[in-house]
Amino acid sequence: MGQCLPCMGGAGKDVVETPDPEIKRRQLAEAAEKRQMEASSRGIKNVYSVEQKKKKQEEIERRLAASRPGGEGGLRWQVG
């Protein structure tokens, strides 16, 4: 009474098989990537616009760094 055994017919179809370790690893990696994407875009309505603004800002910073005399920029003291 009250026992649930697979030999009682029909109970065997409810058993969930453990997936292959490689499949499980891939599923976990996909889930982690999905969570990371969702977290990075949380509160942002237009993700594409934000990415474009970020790329534009990086380009401006790169150009400024390239246009500075002496590479790193900063003040140079001349003794003399």
N, C-alpha and C positions, 0 to 999 in steps of 0.2 A: 504494500500500500504506500502510495506517495513516492515510489521510486521511478526514476526516469532512466531507463536503460536503452541503449541503441538496438538491442535485440528485440525490443517490443514493437518494432515495425514503424517506419516513418521518422524516427528520431535521428537516424543517421544522416539525413539530408540537411539537418540544421548545423552540422559540424562545419566549422570554418577552418580551412586549411591554411597553414602558415605559408606566405609567399616566399619565393626564392630570395636569398639574402641580397642578390644583386638588384632584383626588382624592388625590394624593400628600401635599399639604399637610394635608388633613383627616385622613388616616391618621396622619401624624406627630403632629399635635396630639392626637388621641385616644390615641395610644400614650404621649405625654408626660404627659397627664392621668392615665392609668391608673398609670404609674410613680409619679407624685406621690401619688396616693391610697394605693398600696401602701406607699410609704415613710413616709407620715404615720401609717399604722396598724400599722406593724411593731412587733411585741411586745405589741400591745394585743388582748386577746381579745374585749372587748365595746366596739366603737367607739361605739355609740349611747350607752352609759353615760358614757363619757368626754366626749362632746359635751354631754350633759345637765349634767354636773358643771361643765363650763367655762361654759356659759350661766348656770347658777345663780350661780357665783362672780362673773361679770361683772355680773349683776343686783344682787348684794349690794354690790359696789364702786360701782355707779352710784347706788344708794340712799344709801350712806354719803356720797358726794360731794355729793348733793343736800341731805342733811340738815345739812351743815356750814354754820355761819353765815359769811357773807362769800364764799360760792362756793368758793374754792380751799382754804379752811381754813388751818391753820398758826397760829402764835402771833402775836398782835398786841400790840405794846407801846404803852402809853399813857403819855405824858409829862405830868406835871402836878402 
